[in-house]
């Protein structure tokens, strides 16, 4: 199976993402119909990527400088000074993409990253080329290319069944697990419920974004 190689990251692409408050306003349930979710479920199942990737509401809380990347380490995401945008190493470790979005060139670009410590065995996710093409056709045909992207989970240690809450204050976001209780925030990432059986699973919330009012 041929695989798709995402295009390069640039801070300008990150800065073109909608602000959190705008993305929240634009990505409504009315724009993603129930039959659309069924088609998405079938698409993820077709290429067996339901346990690898989830959906993310594309957004940003603040701009990045030209020498910065938004990097997560142990549940904390902050802008790191990395020098050149193409840089993939720092402090002896590696800068690994964890979120991707389509932009005006029709290509998939990384938008957020995680820090892999020195010695960590890195397994970057592989994108089936046909999956990427069909996913792009799905979001672009519905006017969602600038609102829905792809993400990987598992960067925060969680217990099975728990969701993640991302708390953002200023230019710092802290992600931590919560139980099934309701949280005061906006759903920003989703996964298809059962990774073993897709025929009866639905789109499930996997991450909530909780932002202080002054930082929206």
N, C-alpha and C positions, 0 to 999 in steps of 0.2 A: 504494500500500500504506500503510495507516494505521500510524503509529508510536506506541510507548508512551513516555510521559514518566515516568521514575522519580520517586519521592517524595523529600522532603527528608531530609537527613542530620541526625542528632542524636547527641551523644556517648553518650546513654543506650542507643541502639540498638547502637552499637559495643561498649559495655561489657556488653551482654547476650550477645554472641558467646561460645561456649564457649572455655575456656582450651585452649591447644595440647595439653596432655597429655590432656584430656578428649575433644577432637575426634578425636585420634589413636586413642584407645581405642574410640570409638563408630563411627567410619567404617571398618568392616572390609570385606574382600572378600565376606564372607557377606551383607552388607546390600546390595551392588550385584552382582546376578547378571549372567552373561554376556549373557543375553537383554535385560537392561536396557540394557547398553552398545549393543547393536544398535539398540534403539529410540531411544536418545539420538543415535546417529550419524544415523539417518534423520531425526530432528527437526532437527538442525543442518543437514543437507543440504537438507531441504525448504525452509528459509528462507534458504539460502545464507549462513549466518553462521559456517561452520566456520573461515574464515580471519580472522574478526573477534573471536570470543569463545572462551574456554576455560573449563574447569571449575575451581573452586577449593574446597579444603577450608576451610570457614569456621572461623576461630579468631582468638584474640588472645593476646598474650604478657603484656599489662599493661593496666591501665585508663587511660582518658583523662580529663582534667579537662574541665569544661564549656566551656572556651574553647579546646580543642585539637582538631586533626585530625591523623591519621596521614598524612604527606605524604612522597612519594618524590621525590628529585631526584638524577639521575645515579647511581642504584643504591643510594642511602642513604635509608632511611625512618626518620623520627623524628617525635615529636609536635611540631607547630608551634602556637604561640600565635596564634590567628587572630581572637580576639574572638567575635563572634556566630557561631553554628553555620552560619548561612546565608551567611556571607561567602564570596565566590568570587574575590576579588582580594587580593594581598599583594605588597609590594615592586615594584609596577608590573607584576607578572605575574598569572597566573591559576591557581586551584586547580581541577584537573580530575579528576573521578572516574575510578578505574581498577578498582575492585572493587564488586560489588553483591550484596545478599542479600535474601531474603524474610524478613519478620518476621510477628508475630501478626496484623497488619492485612491480610496477604495481598498487600502491595505491595512492590515492589522499591525498595530504598534503597541509596545509596552507603555504603560502609564505609571505603574507603581511597582516597587521592588521589595525584596527582602534581603537581609544580610546572611550569607552562609559562612559560618566560622571556618578558620583554617583547618583543613583535614576532613571537613564534612564531605561526604559523597553526594555530589549534586546529580539530581535526576530531573532535568528540565522537561516539562510536559511536551509531548509530541502532538502536533495538530494535524490530523488527517486532512489533506488538501481539499478533498471533496466536501468534508464537513465545514471547513472554513468558507468555501464558496457558497454552500447552501445556507449557512447561517447569515452570511452577508446579504444574500438575496432576501432572506426572511426579514431582517431588520430594516434594510433599505427600502423595500417595497411598502413597508408600513410606517415609514418616517421615523424609525426608531434607531437608526444607525448612530446618532449622536447621544443616545440615552441608554442603550443596552450594550454591555460588553461582556467579556469572559473573565473569570477569575478562578484561582485555585484556593482550596481551603486547607486547613491543617497547619497553618503557621502559628496558631495559638493552641496550647494544650487544652483539650476539652474532654468532657465525659460524653459518651454516646447519648444522643438525643438533646444535648444542650445547644443553644444558639450562641452567637457571639454578639456582644455589644461594643460598639466603637464610640468612645467618649472623646470629643474633640474640644479643646480649649486653646485658643490662639493657633499656634503652628505645631501643636502636639496632639496626636491621637493615640489613645490607649485602648486596646482591645482585650476583653476578658469574657469568660464564659458565664452564662446565666442559665437558670433552670427554666421550666416551662411557663413561669409566671409572666404576665404582661409587663413590658417595659415601655417607658414613656419616650418614644423615639420614632424614627422613620425606617421602614424596611428598605434595605439597600442591596442585599444580596440574597440569592435564592438557589436552592438545589432541588432536584426532583427527588421526592421523599425516599422511596425504597430503591436502593441501588441494585438489588437482586431482581426485583420484579417491577418493571416499568408500566405494565398494563393497567395497574390499579393505583399507581402513585400519582400524586399531584405536585404542583410547584409549592415548595415549602420555604418559609422564611429561614434563612441561616445567619443573617447578620442584621443588626439594628444600628442605625447611626443616631447618636444622642449628642446634640450640639447645644452649647450654651447660647442663649439668645443673642448675646453681644458678638458672637463669633460666626453667626450665619452669613 
